[in-house]
Amino acid sequence: MVHFNVFKWIPNIILIYVVIFNIIENPKKYGGVYISFIAGLLLDIFSANFIGFHIIIFLIISLSLKLAFSRYVRIPFFEKT
């Protein structure tokens, strides 16, 4: 996605996908954590940073979204009656 820049800013599509997946997913399930680990690993393999940099960042983002949504947000779609 290097050729698609927005005001000379290149969006990180993988980060956007991880955030959206964790927002949409049920807060009690951990599929988003696995997705964030795999996405971070792929970004680490193809970047110049040390291995684990993107993994740690994506896991922190994913776990903080899970914590925030499980404690503070109630979505009736996910709750069983």
PyMOL Python script that loads the backbone (N, CA, C, O; Angstrom):
from pymol import cmd

cmd.read_pdbstr("""\
ATOM      1  N   MET A   1       0.804  -1.190   0.000  1.00  0.00           N
ATOM      2  CA  MET A   1       0.000   0.000   0.000  1.00  0.00           C
ATOM      3  C   MET A   1       0.856   1.265   0.000  1.00  0.00           C
ATOM      4  O   MET A   1       0.379   2.330   0.393  1.00  0.00           O
ATOM      5  N   VAL A   2       2.087   1.165  -0.426  1.00  0.00           N
ATOM      6  CA  VAL A   2       2.978   2.313  -0.417  1.00  0.00           C
ATOM      7  C   VAL A   2       2.537   3.366  -1.426  1.00  0.00           C
ATOM      8  O   VAL A   2       2.786   4.555  -1.230  1.00  0.00           O
ATOM      9  N   HIS A   3       1.891   2.943  -2.490  1.00  0.00           N
ATOM     10  CA  HIS A   3       1.530   3.876  -3.547  1.00  0.00           C
ATOM     11  C   HIS A   3       0.252   4.650  -3.247  1.00  0.00           C
ATOM     12  O   HIS A   3      -0.066   5.608  -3.951  1.00  0.00           O
ATOM     13  N   PHE A   4      -0.485   4.248  -2.213  1.00  0.00           N
ATOM     14  CA  PHE A   4      -1.711   4.940  -1.840  1.00  0.00           C
ATOM     15  C   PHE A   4      -1.440   5.825  -0.634  1.00  0.00           C
ATOM     16  O   PHE A   4      -1.576   5.394   0.511  1.00  0.00           O
ATOM     17  N   ASN A   5      -1.060   7.055  -0.901  1.00  0.00           N
ATOM     18  CA  ASN A   5      -0.809   7.967   0.210  1.00  0.00           C
ATOM     19  C   ASN A   5      -1.918   9.000   0.286  1.00  0.00           C
ATOM     20  O   ASN A   5      -2.474   9.417  -0.730  1.00  0.00           O
ATOM     21  N   VAL A   6      -2.226   9.402   1.502  1.00  0.00           N
ATOM     22  CA  VAL A   6      -3.268  10.374   1.759  1.00  0.00           C
ATOM     23  C   VAL A   6      -2.601  11.570   2.416  1.00  0.00           C
ATOM     24  O   VAL A   6      -2.193  11.490   3.575  1.00  0.00           O
ATOM     25  N   PHE A   7      -2.484  12.670   1.698  1.00  0.00           N
ATOM     26  CA  PHE A   7      -1.809  13.872   2.183  1.00  0.00           C
ATOM     27  C   PHE A   7      -0.388  13.557   2.664  1.00  0.00           C
ATOM     28  O   PHE A   7       0.048  14.012   3.721  1.00  0.00           O
ATOM     29  N   LYS A   8       0.312  12.770   1.856  1.00  0.00           N
ATOM     30  CA  LYS A   8       1.691  12.326   2.136  1.00  0.00           C
ATOM     31  C   LYS A   8       1.791  11.496   3.419  1.00  0.00           C
ATOM     32  O   LYS A   8       2.822  11.511   4.091  1.00  0.00           O
ATOM     33  N   TRP A   9       0.731  10.781   3.753  1.00  0.00           N
ATOM     34  CA  TRP A   9       0.675   9.889   4.899  1.00  0.00           C
ATOM     35  C   TRP A   9       0.222   8.532   4.399  1.00  0.00           C
ATOM     36  O   TRP A   9      -0.798   8.438   3.716  1.00  0.00           O
ATOM     37  N   ILE A  10       0.952   7.484   4.722  1.00  0.00           N
ATOM     38  CA  ILE A  10       0.637   6.142   4.256  1.00  0.00           C
ATOM     39  C   ILE A  10      -0.117   5.412   5.365  1.00  0.00           C
ATOM     40  O   ILE A  10       0.442   5.194   6.440  1.00  0.00           O
ATOM     41  N   PRO A  11      -1.377   5.029   5.128  1.00  0.00           N
ATOM     42  CA  PRO A  11      -2.148   4.358   6.179  1.00  0.00           C
ATOM     43  C   PRO A  11      -1.665   2.925   6.407  1.00  0.00           C
ATOM     44  O   PRO A  11      -1.290   2.226   5.466  1.00  0.00           O
ATOM     45  N   ASN A  12      -1.681   2.508   7.658  1.00  0.00           N
ATOM     46  CA  ASN A  12      -1.317   1.151   8.018  1.00  0.00           C
ATOM     47  C   ASN A  12      -2.594   0.313   7.998  1.00  0.00           C
ATOM     48  O   ASN A  12      -3.350   0.299   8.969  1.00  0.00           O
ATOM     49  N   ILE A  13      -2.826  -0.374   6.904  1.00  0.00           N
ATOM     50  CA  ILE A  13      -4.051  -1.127   6.695  1.00  0.00           C
ATOM     51  C   ILE A  13      -4.152  -2.278   7.687  1.00  0.00           C
ATOM     52  O   ILE A  13      -5.253  -2.611   8.126  1.00  0.00           O
ATOM     53  N   ILE A  14      -3.044  -2.885   8.047  1.00  0.00           N
ATOM     54  CA  ILE A  14      -3.073  -4.004   8.982  1.00  0.00           C
ATOM     55  C   ILE A  14      -3.500  -3.533  10.370  1.00  0.00           C
ATOM     56  O   ILE A  14      -4.267  -4.220  11.045  1.00  0.00           O
ATOM     57  N   LEU A  15      -3.019  -2.386  10.798  1.00  0.00           N
ATOM     58  CA  LEU A  15      -3.436  -1.837  12.088  1.00  0.00           C
ATOM     59  C   LEU A  15      -4.918  -1.492  12.080  1.00  0.00           C
ATOM     60  O   LEU A  15      -5.616  -1.741  13.063  1.00  0.00           O
ATOM     61  N   ILE A  16      -5.397  -0.932  11.004  1.00  0.00           N
ATOM     62  CA  ILE A  16      -6.827  -0.611  10.886  1.00  0.00           C
ATOM     63  C   ILE A  16      -7.658  -1.878  10.941  1.00  0.00           C
ATOM     64  O   ILE A  16      -8.705  -1.905  11.588  1.00  0.00           O
ATOM     65  N   TYR A  17      -7.202  -2.933  10.268  1.00  0.00           N
ATOM     66  CA  TYR A  17      -7.915  -4.211  10.289  1.00  0.00           C
ATOM     67  C   TYR A  17      -7.945  -4.802  11.694  1.00  0.00           C
ATOM     68  O   TYR A  17      -8.985  -5.300  12.125  1.00  0.00           O
ATOM     69  N   VAL A  18      -6.837  -4.757  12.412  1.00  0.00           N
ATOM     70  CA  VAL A  18      -6.771  -5.308  13.768  1.00  0.00           C
ATOM     71  C   VAL A  18      -7.722  -4.556  14.694  1.00  0.00           C
ATOM     72  O   VAL A  18      -8.428  -5.175  15.490  1.00  0.00           O
ATOM     73  N   VAL A  19      -7.747  -3.241  14.601  1.00  0.00           N
ATOM     74  CA  VAL A  19      -8.629  -2.442  15.456  1.00  0.00           C
ATOM     75  C   VAL A  19     -10.090  -2.721  15.137  1.00  0.00           C
ATOM     76  O   VAL A  19     -10.891  -2.915  16.050  1.00  0.00           O
ATOM     77  N   ILE A  20     -10.448  -2.744  13.867  1.00  0.00           N
ATOM     78  CA  ILE A  20     -11.836  -3.003  13.482  1.00  0.00           C
ATOM     79  C   ILE A  20     -12.258  -4.405  13.883  1.00  0.00           C
ATOM     80  O   ILE A  20     -13.378  -4.596  14.355  1.00  0.00           O
ATOM     81  N   PHE A  21     -11.387  -5.389  13.707  1.00  0.00           N
ATOM     82  CA  PHE A  21     -11.724  -6.761  14.081  1.00  0.00           C
ATOM     83  C   PHE A  21     -11.956  -6.870  15.577  1.00  0.00           C
ATOM     84  O   PHE A  21     -12.875  -7.567  16.006  1.00  0.00           O
ATOM     85  N   ASN A  22     -11.142  -6.195  16.380  1.00  0.00           N
ATOM     86  CA  ASN A  22     -11.318  -6.257  17.828  1.00  0.00           C
ATOM     87  C   ASN A  22     -12.553  -5.494  18.287  1.00  0.00           C
ATOM     88  O   ASN A  22     -13.146  -5.858  19.302  1.00  0.00           O
ATOM     89  N   ILE A  23     -12.953  -4.460  17.581  1.00  0.00           N
ATOM     90  CA  ILE A  23     -14.164  -3.730  17.935  1.00  0.00           C
ATOM     91  C   ILE A  23     -15.404  -4.550  17.597  1.00  0.00           C
ATOM     92  O   ILE A  23     -16.362  -4.577  18.369  1.00  0.00           O
ATOM     93  N   ILE A  24     -15.388  -5.210  16.459  1.00  0.00           N
ATOM     94  CA  ILE A  24     -16.553  -5.972  16.015  1.00  0.00           C
ATOM     95  C   ILE A  24     -16.716  -7.276  16.791  1.00  0.00           C
ATOM     96  O   ILE A  24     -17.844  -7.720  17.009  1.00  0.00           O
ATOM     97  N   GLU A  25     -15.626  -7.892  17.207  1.00  0.00           N
ATOM     98  CA  GLU A  25     -15.679  -9.197  17.843  1.00  0.00           C
ATOM     99  C   GLU A  25     -16.268  -9.109  19.254  1.00  0.00           C
ATOM    100  O   GLU A  25     -16.190  -8.070  19.909  1.00  0.00           O
ATOM    101  N   ASN A  26     -16.844 -10.193  19.696  1.00  0.00           N
ATOM    102  CA  ASN A  26     -17.367 -10.305  21.054  1.00  0.00           C
ATOM    103  C   ASN A  26     -16.228 -10.102  22.051  1.00  0.00           C
ATOM    104  O   ASN A  26     -15.172 -10.713  21.890  1.00  0.00           O
ATOM    105  N   PRO A  27     -16.403  -9.267  23.073  1.00  0.00           N
ATOM    106  CA  PRO A  27     -15.307  -8.992  24.015  1.00  0.00           C
ATOM    107  C   PRO A  27     -14.862 -10.202  24.832  1.00  0.00           C
ATOM    108  O   PRO A  27     -13.766 -10.196  25.392  1.00  0.00           O
ATOM    109  N   LYS A  28     -15.693 -11.231  24.907  1.00  0.00           N
ATOM    110  CA  LYS A  28     -15.330 -12.409  25.693  1.00  0.00           C
ATOM    111  C   LYS A  28     -14.545 -13.452  24.891  1.00  0.00           C
ATOM    112  O   LYS A  28     -14.090 -14.447  25.455  1.00  0.00           O
ATOM    113  N   LYS A  29     -14.386 -13.239  23.605  1.00  0.00           N
ATOM    114  CA  LYS A  29     -13.619 -14.155  22.760  1.00  0.00           C
ATOM    115  C   LYS A  29     -12.261 -13.558  22.462  1.00  0.00           C
ATOM    116  O   LYS A  29     -12.095 -12.339  22.517  1.00  0.00           O
ATOM    117  N   TYR A  30     -11.293 -14.392  22.147  1.00  0.00           N
ATOM    118  CA  TYR A  30      -9.921 -13.926  21.969  1.00  0.00           C
ATOM    119  C   TYR A  30      -9.372 -14.153  20.562  1.00  0.00           C
ATOM    120  O   TYR A  30      -8.164 -14.310  20.391  1.00  0.00           O
ATOM    121  N   GLY A  31     -10.229 -14.171  19.572  1.00  0.00           N
ATOM    122  CA  GLY A  31      -9.769 -14.292  18.190  1.00  0.00           C
ATOM    123  C   GLY A  31      -8.991 -13.072  17.733  1.00  0.00           C
ATOM    124  O   GLY A  31      -8.064 -13.183  16.930  1.00  0.00           O
ATOM    125  N   GLY A  32      -9.364 -11.916  18.239  1.00  0.00           N
ATOM    126  CA  GLY A  32      -8.681 -10.675  17.895  1.00  0.00           C
ATOM    127  C   GLY A  32      -7.258 -10.631  18.414  1.00  0.00           C
ATOM    128  O   GLY A  32      -6.389 -10.012  17.801  1.00  0.00           O
ATOM    129  N   VAL A  33      -7.015 -11.284  19.540  1.00  0.00           N
ATOM    130  CA  VAL A  33      -5.659 -11.339  20.089  1.00  0.00           C
ATOM    131  C   VAL A  33      -4.777 -12.198  19.188  1.00  0.00           C
ATOM    132  O   VAL A  33      -3.620 -11.863  18.937  1.00  0.00           O
ATOM    133  N   TYR A  34      -5.330 -13.300  18.708  1.00  0.00           N
ATOM    134  CA  TYR A  34      -4.567 -14.158  17.792  1.00  0.00           C
ATOM    135  C   TYR A  34      -4.291 -13.438  16.463  1.00  0.00           C
ATOM    136  O   TYR A  34      -3.196 -13.531  15.910  1.00  0.00           O
ATOM    137  N   ILE A  35      -5.288 -12.733  15.975  1.00  0.00           N
ATOM    138  CA  ILE A  35      -5.124 -11.976  14.732  1.00  0.00           C
ATOM    139  C   ILE A  35      -4.059 -10.901  14.906  1.00  0.00           C
ATOM    140  O   ILE A  35      -3.235 -10.691  14.016  1.00  0.00           O
ATOM    141  N   SER A  36      -4.074 -10.217  16.051  1.00  0.00           N
ATOM    142  CA  SER A  36      -3.085  -9.160  16.275  1.00  0.00           C
ATOM    143  C   SER A  36      -1.678  -9.736  16.402  1.00  0.00           C
ATOM    144  O   SER A  36      -0.716  -9.105  15.965  1.00  0.00           O
ATOM    145  N   PHE A  37      -1.543 -10.923  16.992  1.00  0.00           N
ATOM    146  CA  PHE A  37      -0.228 -11.554  17.076  1.00  0.00           C
ATOM    147  C   PHE A  37       0.294 -11.914  15.692  1.00  0.00           C
ATOM    148  O   PHE A  37       1.456 -11.657  15.378  1.00  0.00           O
ATOM    149  N   ILE A  38      -0.554 -12.504  14.870  1.00  0.00           N
ATOM    150  CA  ILE A  38      -0.132 -12.902  13.519  1.00  0.00           C
ATOM    151  C   ILE A  38       0.171 -11.678  12.656  1.00  0.00           C
ATOM    152  O   ILE A  38       1.145 -11.672  11.904  1.00  0.00           O
ATOM    153  N   ALA A  39      -0.668 -10.639  12.765  1.00  0.00           N
ATOM    154  CA  ALA A  39      -0.432  -9.421  11.991  1.00  0.00           C
ATOM    155  C   ALA A  39       0.858  -8.738  12.430  1.00  0.00           C
ATOM    156  O   ALA A  39       1.617  -8.252  11.593  1.00  0.00           O
ATOM    157  N   GLY A  40       1.112  -8.698  13.736  1.00  0.00           N
ATOM    158  CA  GLY A  40       2.355  -8.119  14.234  1.00  0.00           C
ATOM    159  C   GLY A  40       3.571  -8.909  13.797  1.00  0.00           C
ATOM    160  O   GLY A  40       4.611  -8.334  13.474  1.00  0.00           O
ATOM    161  N   LEU A  41       3.442 -10.227  13.785  1.00  0.00           N
ATOM    162  CA  LEU A  41       4.554 -11.073  13.329  1.00  0.00           C
ATOM    163  C   LEU A  41       4.856 -10.830  11.856  1.00  0.00           C
ATOM    164  O   LEU A  41       6.021 -10.743  11.469  1.00  0.00           O
ATOM    165  N   LEU A  42       3.822 -10.719  11.038  1.00  0.00           N
ATOM    166  CA  LEU A  42       4.039 -10.453   9.615  1.00  0.00           C
ATOM    167  C   LEU A  42       4.682  -9.087   9.388  1.00  0.00           C
ATOM    168  O   LEU A  42       5.569  -8.949   8.546  1.00  0.00           O
ATOM    169  N   LEU A  43       4.237  -8.078  10.138  1.00  0.00           N
ATOM    170  CA  LEU A  43       4.866  -6.766   9.994  1.00  0.00           C
ATOM    171  C   LEU A  43       6.308  -6.780  10.495  1.00  0.00           C
ATOM    172  O   LEU A  43       7.160  -6.092   9.932  1.00  0.00           O
ATOM    173  N   ASP A  44       6.594  -7.548  11.539  1.00  0.00           N
ATOM    174  CA  ASP A  44       7.961  -7.627  12.044  1.00  0.00           C
ATOM    175  C   ASP A  44       8.898  -8.324  11.068  1.00  0.00           C
ATOM    176  O   ASP A  44      10.068  -7.959  10.950  1.00  0.00           O
ATOM    177  N   ILE A  45       8.384  -9.318  10.376  1.00  0.00           N
ATOM    178  CA  ILE A  45       9.214 -10.045   9.416  1.00  0.00           C
ATOM    179  C   ILE A  45       9.631  -9.124   8.267  1.00  0.00           C
ATOM    180  O   ILE A  45      10.766  -9.185   7.796  1.00  0.00           O
ATOM    181  N   PHE A  46       8.714  -8.278   7.826  1.00  0.00           N
ATOM    182  CA  PHE A  46       8.984  -7.438   6.672  1.00  0.00           C
ATOM    183  C   PHE A  46       9.435  -6.019   7.013  1.00  0.00           C
ATOM    184  O   PHE A  46       9.487  -5.167   6.126  1.00  0.00           O
ATOM    185  N   SER A  47       9.762  -5.748   8.269  1.00  0.00           N
ATOM    186  CA  SER A  47      10.208  -4.403   8.638  1.00  0.00           C
ATOM    187  C   SER A  47      11.655  -4.438   9.119  1.00  0.00           C
ATOM    188  O   SER A  47      12.241  -5.507   9.294  1.00  0.00           O
ATOM    189  N   ALA A  48      12.212  -3.266   9.327  1.00  0.00           N
ATOM    190  CA  ALA A  48      13.600  -3.154   9.761  1.00  0.00           C
ATOM    191  C   ALA A  48      13.730  -3.148  11.280  1.00  0.00           C
ATOM    192  O   ALA A  48      14.843  -3.213  11.803  1.00  0.00           O
ATOM    193  N   ASN A  49      12.606  -3.070  11.997  1.00  0.00           N
ATOM    194  CA  ASN A  49      12.651  -3.087  13.459  1.00  0.00           C
ATOM    195  C   ASN A  49      12.969  -4.481  13.970  1.00  0.00           C
ATOM    196  O   ASN A  49      12.979  -5.448  13.208  1.00  0.00           O
ATOM    197  N   PHE A  50      13.226  -4.573  15.264  1.00  0.00           N
ATOM    198  CA  PHE A  50      13.523  -5.872  15.847  1.00  0.00           C
ATOM    199  C   PHE A  50      12.255  -6.718  15.925  1.00  0.00           C
ATOM    200  O   PHE A  50      11.145  -6.187  15.953  1.00  0.00           O
ATOM    201  N   ILE A  51      12.432  -8.040  15.960  1.00  0.00           N
ATOM    202  CA  ILE A  51      11.297  -8.955  16.010  1.00  0.00           C
ATOM    203  C   ILE A  51      10.595  -8.798  17.352  1.00  0.00           C
ATOM    204  O   ILE A  51      11.220  -8.923  18.405  1.00  0.00           O
ATOM    205  N   GLY A  52       9.326  -8.529  17.311  1.00  0.00           N
ATOM    206  CA  GLY A  52       8.524  -8.363  18.508  1.00  0.00           C
ATOM    207  C   GLY A  52       8.006  -6.958  18.703  1.00  0.00           C
ATOM    208  O   GLY A  52       7.133  -6.741  19.543  1.00  0.00           O
ATOM    209  N   PHE A  53       8.512  -6.003  17.962  1.00  0.00           N
ATOM    210  CA  PHE A  53       8.087  -4.612  18.118  1.00  0.00           C
ATOM    211  C   PHE A  53       6.607  -4.449  17.783  1.00  0.00           C
ATOM    212  O   PHE A  53       5.840  -3.952  18.607  1.00  0.00           O
ATOM    213  N   HIS A  54       6.205  -4.856  16.599  1.00  0.00           N
ATOM    214  CA  HIS A  54       4.811  -4.722  16.197  1.00  0.00           C
ATOM    215  C   HIS A  54       3.918  -5.716  16.940  1.00  0.00           C
ATOM    216  O   HIS A  54       2.744  -5.435  17.183  1.00  0.00           O
ATOM    217  N   ILE A  55       4.466  -6.867  17.297  1.00  0.00           N
ATOM    218  CA  ILE A  55       3.678  -7.841  18.063  1.00  0.00           C
ATOM    219  C   ILE A  55       3.260  -7.237  19.390  1.00  0.00           C
ATOM    220  O   ILE A  55       2.096  -7.337  19.778  1.00  0.00           O
ATOM    221  N   ILE A  56       4.183  -6.620  20.083  1.00  0.00           N
ATOM    222  CA  ILE A  56       3.881  -6.023  21.386  1.00  0.00           C
ATOM    223  C   ILE A  56       2.881  -4.885  21.235  1.00  0.00           C
ATOM    224  O   ILE A  56       1.937  -4.787  22.018  1.00  0.00           O
ATOM    225  N   ILE A  57       3.072  -4.032  20.247  1.00  0.00           N
ATOM    226  CA  ILE A  57       2.156  -2.910  20.039  1.00  0.00           C
ATOM    227  C   ILE A  57       0.750  -3.400  19.705  1.00  0.00           C
ATOM    228  O   ILE A  57      -0.224  -2.908  20.275  1.00  0.00           O
ATOM    229  N   PHE A  58       0.632  -4.359  18.794  1.00  0.00           N
ATOM    230  CA  PHE A  58      -0.685  -4.859  18.414  1.00  0.00           C
ATOM    231  C   PHE A  58      -1.355  -5.608  19.551  1.00  0.00           C
ATOM    232  O   PHE A  58      -2.571  -5.509  19.712  1.00  0.00           O
ATOM    233  N   LEU A  59      -0.596  -6.356  20.348  1.00  0.00           N
ATOM    234  CA  LEU A  59      -1.185  -7.053  21.485  1.00  0.00           C
ATOM    235  C   LEU A  59      -1.672  -6.076  22.552  1.00  0.00           C
ATOM    236  O   LEU A  59      -2.725  -6.293  23.152  1.00  0.00           O
ATOM    237  N   ILE A  60      -0.928  -5.017  22.791  1.00  0.00           N
ATOM    238  CA  ILE A  60      -1.369  -4.000  23.755  1.00  0.00           C
ATOM    239  C   ILE A  60      -2.653  -3.332  23.270  1.00  0.00           C
ATOM    240  O   ILE A  60      -3.581  -3.126  24.053  1.00  0.00           O
ATOM    241  N   ILE A  61      -2.708  -2.995  21.992  1.00  0.00           N
ATOM    242  CA  ILE A  61      -3.915  -2.378  21.434  1.00  0.00           C
ATOM    243  C   ILE A  61      -5.098  -3.339  21.537  1.00  0.00           C
ATOM    244  O   ILE A  61      -6.192  -2.941  21.937  1.00  0.00           O
ATOM    245  N   SER A  62      -4.879  -4.594  21.178  1.00  0.00           N
ATOM    246  CA  SER A  62      -5.949  -5.579  21.187  1.00  0.00           C
ATOM    247  C   SER A  62      -6.453  -5.844  22.606  1.00  0.00           C
ATOM    248  O   SER A  62      -7.662  -5.871  22.836  1.00  0.00           O
ATOM    249  N   LEU A  63      -5.552  -6.036  23.543  1.00  0.00           N
ATOM    250  CA  LEU A  63      -5.969  -6.322  24.911  1.00  0.00           C
ATOM    251  C   LEU A  63      -6.616  -5.115  25.574  1.00  0.00           C
ATOM    252  O   LEU A  63      -7.533  -5.277  26.379  1.00  0.00           O
ATOM    253  N   SER A  64      -6.159  -3.912  25.255  1.00  0.00           N
ATOM    254  CA  SER A  64      -6.797  -2.731  25.836  1.00  0.00           C
ATOM    255  C   SER A  64      -8.193  -2.516  25.253  1.00  0.00           C
ATOM    256  O   SER A  64      -9.092  -2.079  25.972  1.00  0.00           O
ATOM    257  N   LEU A  65      -8.394  -2.810  23.976  1.00  0.00           N
ATOM    258  CA  LEU A  65      -9.731  -2.736  23.409  1.00  0.00           C
ATOM    259  C   LEU A  65     -10.652  -3.780  24.024  1.00  0.00           C
ATOM    260  O   LEU A  65     -11.812  -3.489  24.315  1.00  0.00           O
ATOM    261  N   LYS A  66     -10.144  -4.994  24.223  1.00  0.00           N
ATOM    262  CA  LYS A  66     -10.943  -6.043  24.860  1.00  0.00           C
ATOM    263  C   LYS A  66     -11.326  -5.641  26.284  1.00  0.00           C
ATOM    264  O   LYS A  66     -12.469  -5.837  26.696  1.00  0.00           O
ATOM    265  N   LEU A  67     -10.386  -5.085  27.031  1.00  0.00           N
ATOM    266  CA  LEU A  67     -10.654  -4.662  28.402  1.00  0.00           C
ATOM    267  C   LEU A  67     -11.676  -3.531  28.433  1.00  0.00           C
ATOM    268  O   LEU A  67     -12.604  -3.556  29.242  1.00  0.00           O
ATOM    269  N   ALA A  68     -11.516  -2.555  27.570  1.00  0.00           N
ATOM    270  CA  ALA A  68     -12.440  -1.423  27.538  1.00  0.00           C
ATOM    271  C   ALA A  68     -13.845  -1.866  27.135  1.00  0.00           C
ATOM    272  O   ALA A  68     -14.825  -1.420  27.732  1.00  0.00           O
ATOM    273  N   PHE A  69     -13.954  -2.726  26.146  1.00  0.00           N
ATOM    274  CA  PHE A  69     -15.267  -3.153  25.697  1.00  0.00           C
ATOM    275  C   PHE A  69     -15.919  -4.121  26.677  1.00  0.00           C
ATOM    276  O   PHE A  69     -17.145  -4.136  26.784  1.00  0.00           O
ATOM    277  N   SER A  70     -15.151  -4.923  27.389  1.00  0.00           N
ATOM    278  CA  SER A  70     -15.766  -5.844  28.345  1.00  0.00           C
ATOM    279  C   SER A  70     -16.214  -5.128  29.611  1.00  0.00           C
ATOM    280  O   SER A  70     -17.174  -5.566  30.245  1.00  0.00           O
ATOM    281  N   ARG A  71     -15.556  -4.049  29.997  1.00  0.00           N
ATOM    282  CA  ARG A  71     -15.918  -3.338  31.227  1.00  0.00           C
ATOM    283  C   ARG A  71     -16.907  -2.203  31.016  1.00  0.00           C
ATOM    284  O   ARG A  71     -17.818  -2.028  31.826  1.00  0.00           O
ATOM    285  N   TYR A  72     -16.753  -1.433  29.956  1.00  0.00           N
ATOM    286  CA  TYR A  72     -17.474  -0.185  29.839  1.00  0.00           C
ATOM    287  C   TYR A  72     -18.539  -0.124  28.755  1.00  0.00           C
ATOM    288  O   TYR A  72     -19.365   0.789  28.762  1.00  0.00           O
ATOM    289  N   VAL A  73     -18.540  -1.061  27.836  1.00  0.00           N
ATOM    290  CA  VAL A  73     -19.481  -1.004  26.722  1.00  0.00           C
ATOM    291  C   VAL A  73     -20.374  -2.235  26.761  1.00  0.00           C
ATOM    292  O   VAL A  73     -19.893  -3.366  26.832  1.00  0.00           O
ATOM    293  N   ARG A  74     -21.666  -2.002  26.716  1.00  0.00           N
ATOM    294  CA  ARG A  74     -22.633  -3.091  26.661  1.00  0.00           C
ATOM    295  C   ARG A  74     -23.346  -3.037  25.319  1.00  0.00           C
ATOM    296  O   ARG A  74     -24.040  -2.069  25.008  1.00  0.00           O
ATOM    297  N   ILE A  75     -23.167  -4.069  24.545  1.00  0.00           N
ATOM    298  CA  ILE A  75     -23.817  -4.144  23.235  1.00  0.00           C
ATOM    299  C   ILE A  75     -24.864  -5.243  23.332  1.00  0.00           C
ATOM    300  O   ILE A  75     -24.505  -6.395  23.576  1.00  0.00           O
ATOM    301  N   PRO A  76     -26.138  -4.936  23.153  1.00  0.00           N
ATOM    302  CA  PRO A  76     -27.193  -5.936  23.316  1.00  0.00           C
ATOM    303  C   PRO A  76     -27.081  -7.098  22.329  1.00  0.00           C
ATOM    304  O   PRO A  76     -27.606  -8.181  22.587  1.00  0.00           O
ATOM    305  N   PHE A  77     -26.412  -6.885  21.219  1.00  0.00           N
ATOM    306  CA  PHE A  77     -26.285  -7.955  20.224  1.00  0.00           C
ATOM    307  C   PHE A  77     -25.485  -9.131  20.787  1.00  0.00           C
ATOM    308  O   PHE A  77     -25.777 -10.280  20.457  1.00  0.00           O
ATOM    309  N   PHE A  78     -24.483  -8.869  21.627  1.00  0.00           N
ATOM    310  CA  PHE A  78     -23.625  -9.916  22.150  1.00  0.00           C
ATOM    311  C   PHE A  78     -24.186 -10.583  23.398  1.00  0.00           C
ATOM    312  O   PHE A  78     -23.786 -11.701  23.724  1.00  0.00           O
ATOM    313  N   GLU A  79     -25.088  -9.936  24.093  1.00  0.00           N
ATOM    314  CA  GLU A  79     -25.626 -10.483  25.324  1.00  0.00           C
ATOM    315  C   GLU A  79     -26.789 -11.430  25.015  1.00  0.00           C
ATOM    316  O   GLU A  79     -27.638 -11.144  24.172  1.00  0.00           O
ATOM    317  N   LYS A  80     -26.803 -12.554  25.714  1.00  0.00           N
ATOM    318  CA  LYS A  80     -27.899 -13.521  25.544  1.00  0.00           C
ATOM    319  C   LYS A  80     -28.984 -13.213  26.552  1.00  0.00           C
ATOM    320  O   LYS A  80     -28.711 -12.843  27.694  1.00  0.00           O
ATOM    321  N   THR A  81     -30.219 -13.373  26.111  1.00  0.00           N
ATOM    322  CA  THR A  81     -31.347 -13.110  27.010  1.00  0.00           C
ATOM    323  C   THR A  81     -31.899 -14.362  27.600  1.00  0.00           C
ATOM    324  O   THR A  81     -32.852 -14.309  28.378  1.00  0.00           O
TER     325      THR A  81
END
""", "prot")
cmd.dss("prot")
cmd.show_as("cartoon", "prot")
cmd.util.cbc("prot")
cmd.orient("prot")
